Amino acid sequence: MLCVFITSLGATLTVFTAIVFYIKRRTPIVKLASTHLSFIIFGGMLLAYSCTIFTLMIPTFYTCTLLKFIPSISLTMIYGPLLMKTNRIVRALSATKKRVPKLKIKYLSVAFLVSVQCFLVCCFQLMRQDGIIGQCRQNVLS
């Protein structure tokens, strides 16, 4: 039950940080942190914390399917916006004046990364012989 406590604490702190970001969204420091991309990161962190809860549940088709999808999707939701933020910093520090991508383009690129990840996970699951339930039950029993 320690893992549930740590997961709950992490999720609570993530929600608290997201609320503070939302309240302070008009301040220059939070605007500089690209709040829209930060909220995507917060969502990915909450999904990553939810993996612990699904791991402790009784294996059914739905929980096993979620256990196959959520870890990769949550990590993609974390590193996709970080990639966009890093790209923005590199452009700001470079000497050339390039066109700054608009907010819509940032969202579309993160959505594209997440959709590619979903497609890859689906392809890998379809290639498996024993299916989702067989894998999940083997992991639980071993």
C-alpha positions in Angstrom: 0.0 0.0 0.0 3.1 2.2 0.2 3.0 2.5 -3.6 -0.6 3.7 -3.6 0.4 6.4 -1.0 3.4 7.5 -3.0 1.3 7.6 -6.2 -1.5 9.6 -4.5 1.0 12.0 -3.1 2.7 12.5 -6.5 -0.7 13.0 -8.3 -1.8 15.4 -5.6 1.4 17.5 -5.9 1.1 17.4 -9.7 -2.5 18.7 -9.5 -1.4 21.3 -6.9 1.4 22.5 -9.2 -1.0 22.7 -12.2 -3.5 24.8 -10.1 -0.7 27.2 -9.1 0.4 27.4 -12.8 -3.2 28.2 -13.7 -3.6 30.8 -11.0 -0.3 32.5 -11.9 -0.6 32.1 -15.7 -0.5 35.9 -16.2 2.9 36.3 -14.5 6.0 36.6 -16.8 7.8 33.6 -15.3 4.9 31.3 -15.9 4.3 32.7 -19.4 8.0 32.1 -20.2 7.5 28.5 -19.1 4.9 28.0 -21.9 1.9 27.2 -19.7 0.0 25.3 -22.5 2.8 22.8 -23.0 3.3 22.6 -19.2 -0.3 21.5 -18.8 0.3 18.7 -21.3 3.3 17.6 -19.3 1.1 17.7 -16.1 -1.4 15.5 -17.9 1.3 13.0 -18.9 2.5 12.9 -15.3 -1.0 12.1 -14.0 -1.3 9.3 -16.5 2.1 8.0 -15.4 1.0 8.0 -11.8 -2.2 6.2 -12.8 -0.2 3.2 -14.1 0.5 2.2 -10.5 -3.2 1.9 -9.7 -3.9 -0.1 -12.9 -1.0 -2.5 -12.0 -2.6 -3.3 -8.6 -6.0 -4.0 -10.1 -7.3 -7.5 -11.0 -6.2 -8.2 -14.6 -9.1 -7.9 -17.0 -9.0 -7.1 -20.7 -9.5 -3.3 -20.0 -6.9 -3.0 -17.3 -4.3 -5.0 -19.3 -5.0 -2.9 -22.4 -4.5 0.3 -20.3 -1.3 -1.1 -18.9 0.0 -1.6 -22.4 -0.9 1.9 -23.6 -0.7 4.3 -20.7 3.1 4.1 -19.9 4.2 4.9 -23.4 1.5 7.5 -24.0 2.3 9.3 -20.7 6.0 9.4 -21.5 5.3 10.7 -24.9 3.0 13.4 -23.4 6.0 14.4 -21.2 8.8 14.3 -23.7 6.9 15.8 -26.6 6.3 19.2 -25.0 9.9 19.1 -23.6 11.1 18.7 -27.1 9.1 21.8 -28.2 10.3 23.8 -25.3 13.9 22.9 -26.1 13.4 23.8 -29.7 12.0 27.2 -28.6 15.1 27.8 -26.4 17.5 26.9 -29.2 15.7 29.3 -31.5 15.8 32.0 -28.9 19.5 31.6 -28.4 20.5 31.3 -32.0 21.7 34.3 -33.9 19.4 33.9 -36.8 15.9 35.3 -36.7 13.6 32.4 -37.5 9.8 32.3 -37.5 8.5 31.4 -34.1 6.0 28.5 -34.3 2.5 29.4 -33.2 0.6 27.7 -30.4 -1.4 25.7 -32.9 1.7 24.2 -34.5 3.1 23.3 -31.0 -0.1 21.4 -30.2 -0.2 19.7 -33.5 3.4 18.5 -33.2 2.8 17.1 -29.7 -0.5 15.5 -30.9 1.4 14.0 -33.9 4.0 12.5 -31.5 1.3 11.0 -29.3 -0.6 9.6 -32.2 2.5 8.0 -33.7 3.2 6.4 -30.3 -0.4 5.1 -30.2 0.0 3.6 -33.7 3.2 1.9 -32.7 1.8 0.4 -29.6 -1.2 -0.9 -31.5 1.1 -2.4 -34.1 3.3 -4.1 -31.5 0.2 -5.5 -29.7 -1.3 -6.9 -32.9 2.0 -8.7 -33.7 2.0 -10.5 -30.3 0.9 -14.1 -30.4 -0.6 -14.5 -26.9 -2.6 -11.3 -26.8 -3.0 -8.8 -24.1 -4.7 -10.9 -21.4 -2.1 -13.7 -21.8 0.7 -11.3 -21.2 -0.9 -9.6 -18.3 -1.8 -12.9 -16.5 1.8 -14.2 -17.1 3.2 -11.0 -15.5 0.8 -11.3 -12.5 1.4 -15.0 -11.9 5.2 -14.7 -12.1 
